[in-house]
Amino acid sequence: MKTIGEVLWSERTREEFGALAERGTVVIVPVGSVEQHGLALPVNTDNREIEWVAQEAARRAKAPVLVTPVMPFGISPHHMMYPGGTITLRVETLLRVLAEVCESIVQHGFDRILILNGHGGNMGTVDAAALELKCRLVRQIRAVNWWELIIPVFGAVCDGPVTKTIGHAGEAEASCVLALTPKSVRRDRMQLVPGITDNPVLATAEKGKRILDAGAAAVAQLLEEMAASPGREVVGIPTYPAYPHDRPAVDRRRRTDRRREHA
């Protein structure tokens, strides 16, 4: 497994990036948020989770990977109604920042970028950014929400009502923070309040370790797939010989004969 220093973009000097780009290195751009997470969890919960998953996946992947610093702010207007702490961007702001970050990475010679999202409110924006950038820059640029890669894990790990996703500030997220930075959890404030999906009282560090480990493993597999795929792909809609006018005449005759048999 790689050391943490080997995968951090911020630890490299300017003369090292050229060789890393030539090796086909995949660059992860983690995107998080700063927003209220109930009474028990800190407002940078999403950033803590996405930073760990991105860096751990990069270390595990059997491919060269770099991880940029986390983009800390996201799309969180739906949390502004709750008291204290949320910082939100406009959609156009995040789109522009993602574009300029990815353009900079490509200019340094990198052809593979994974926008790794850690916040539900960012989902549509990061998907749109990846699609537009992939087509405009003609590079392999993807976006993924890390928790969506491990949906079955939540059902296997969690005991509460939210077992098909990570939820918000409930059992799963509180478990992740307990696993990462237990001292930041206000254990005496773990309760169900407006603005969170479920009760964090069921959280344990062991559950969090299982969730985070599964997330890192799934992202590592995706990184290996990206590294094995062309960095500069033909962008567009692939054409398959799956339509009647594309198939040989003999195939059409066989289908016509089968329809007559069943008439």
N, C-alpha and C positions, 0 to 999 in steps of 0.2 A: 504494500500500500504506500502511496506517495505521502510525503510529509506535507503539513499544512503550508509551509513556505513554498513548496513546489507549485501549488495551485493558485496562489493569490496573485492576481494582476498587480496589486499595489506593492508587492514586494520585489517586482522586477525592475531592472534598470533599462534605460532606453535602448542599449545595444543588444539586449537579449530578445526583444520581440520579433525581430526578423527571422531568426532561426526557429522560434516557436511557430510562427505563421507558416513557414515552409514545411513543418512537420504535420500540417493539417490540424492544428490544435482547435478544439471546440471552445468557444468562449461563452460562459454563462453570465447573463445579466439578471441578477435577482431583483425582484420588485416586491416591495412590501407596503406597509402603511403605518401611520401613527393615528390611533383612534381609541376611543373608550372600549375597554374590555371588562365592563362590569365593575364590581367593587374589589375583586380579589386579584385581578391580573393587571400588569403594567400596560401602558398604552402602546408600547413597542413590541407587543407579543408577536405580531406577524413577522416583524423584522428579525426577531430572535430565531423563530422557526425556520424562515426561509434562508437565513444565513447559514445555519447549521446544516440543513438539508443540501444546499448547494455545495458547500465546501466538503462535506462528507462524501457526497456523490462523486465529486471531482477526484477526491483521493482514491476512491474505490475503483473508478472506471479504468479499464485496461485500454486506455487511449489518452493522448495528451489533452489536458483540459486546464483552462484558466477561469477564475471567478473574479469578476469585477466587484467593487464595493456595492453594497445593497443600495438601491434607489429607495430612500426611506419613506417617501410620501406617495399616497395613491388617491384613488377615487372613493371618497368617504362622506358624501353629503348626507347620506341617510343616517349617519351617526351624529351629525351636528345638533340634533334636537336634544341629545342627552348632555348632562352637565359635564364640562371639563375635559380638555386634553386633545380632542380630535383636531387634526390638521388635514385639510382636504385640498386636492387640486381639481381644476377643471379638466374635462376629458381632453380638450385640445392641448392643454399644457402637457399632460402626460404623453400624448401622442408625439408632440414635438420633441420632448426630452428623449424619449425612446429612439426617435428617428436620428437625432443628432449623436446620441451615444453609439448607436449601431453604425452610423456613417463613419464615425471616428475609428471604430474597430476595423471596419472594412478597409479604410484608408491605410491602416497599418499592415494590411496583407492577409487578414483572416477572412475565411470564406464560410465558416460555420458558427452560427450564433443561436443560443437557446435563451429565450426570454423566459425565465423561470418565475412564475407568479406565486405569491404567498398570501393574496388577499382576494376574497370573493368579489368585492366591488370593482376590481381591476379587470375582471375576466373578459368582457367584451372589448375593452380598450386594447389590451395586450394582443388579443387575437387579431383585431383590425390592424394594429401596428405591424405584426409579423407578416400578415398577408400583403400589405402595401409595400413593405420594405423588401420582402422576397422578390416581388415582381419588379420593383424599381431598381434594386441593386443587383438583381440576378445572382443571388447567393442563397445558400441553404440557411434560412432563418425561420425558426419555429418558436411557438409559444405553447407553454403547458402549465396547468395548475397542478402543483405537485401532489396535492391530496387526492385529485381525481385519478391518479395512477394506482391508488391502493384502496379503492372503495370497499372491497371485501374485508379488509383488515379492520375497519371500524366495527363491523358487525361481530367480528371474532373477539375484539378487545373490549369494546364498551358495553356497559350494563344498562345505561339509561335509555331514554326514548330516541335520541339522535344516534343512529347506528349506520347511516348510509353516507355520511359526509363528516367533515371535521367540526361542523357547527361554528358557533361564535361564542367564545369565552365560557364554554360549558365543560363537560367532562373531558372531551378529547383535548381541547386546547389547554385547559388547566393541567392536564396530565403531561403535555409536552413541556410546559414551562417548569413544572415540578422536576422533570428530568433534566432540563437544561440549567436553570437558575432557581433552585428551590427557595432561596432566601428572598426572592422578589415576589413571591406569592403571599398575599395576606390571608393566611389560613383562617383567621377569625372572621373574615368577611366573605367566605365562600357560601354564597346563597343565590337563589334565583331571584333576579330583579329585572325590570324592564330594560330592554336593549341587549339581552343575551338570549341564546337559543335554548339552553338547558342548564341544569344545576351543576355547578362545578364540584359540589361536595363529594361526588363519586370518583373524583380524579385521584390517580396515584402515579408516582414516578415510574413504576414498572409499566403501566399502560402507555405512558408517554414514550418510553424507550422503544417499545414495540412498534408504535406508530411511526416515530422518527426513523428508526432503523429500516422499516419497510419502505418509507418514502425515499431514503437515500439509495437503497438498493434498486428501486424502480427507476429513479432518475439516472443512476449509473448505467443501467442497461440502455436507456434511451441515448445517453451520450456515446456509448459504444456503437449504436446503430448509426448515429449521425456521423461519427468519425469514419465509418466504413462506407458511407454514401458520398456521392460526388458533392463537392462544395459549390460548384457552379452548375446548377441543373437548368435544363430547359424549362422555363416557367410557363404554365398554361394548363389546359385541360387535356389529359392524355386520351388518345383515341384507341379503342379496342375493337377488334372484329366481332362485335357482339350484336350487331344490328342486322336485320334481314338483308339490307342492301349491301352489307359488307361480306356476307358469308358466300361461300361457293354455291353455284347453282344446284349442285347435287344435294347440299344440305337442305335447300328450300324444297326440293322435290321430295325428300324423305319426310319432311314435316307435313307436306301436302298429302302424301300417301297415308301417314298416320292419322290425319284428321278424317280422311275418307274411311279408314277402317273403323273409326269410332262413330261415324255418322249414323 
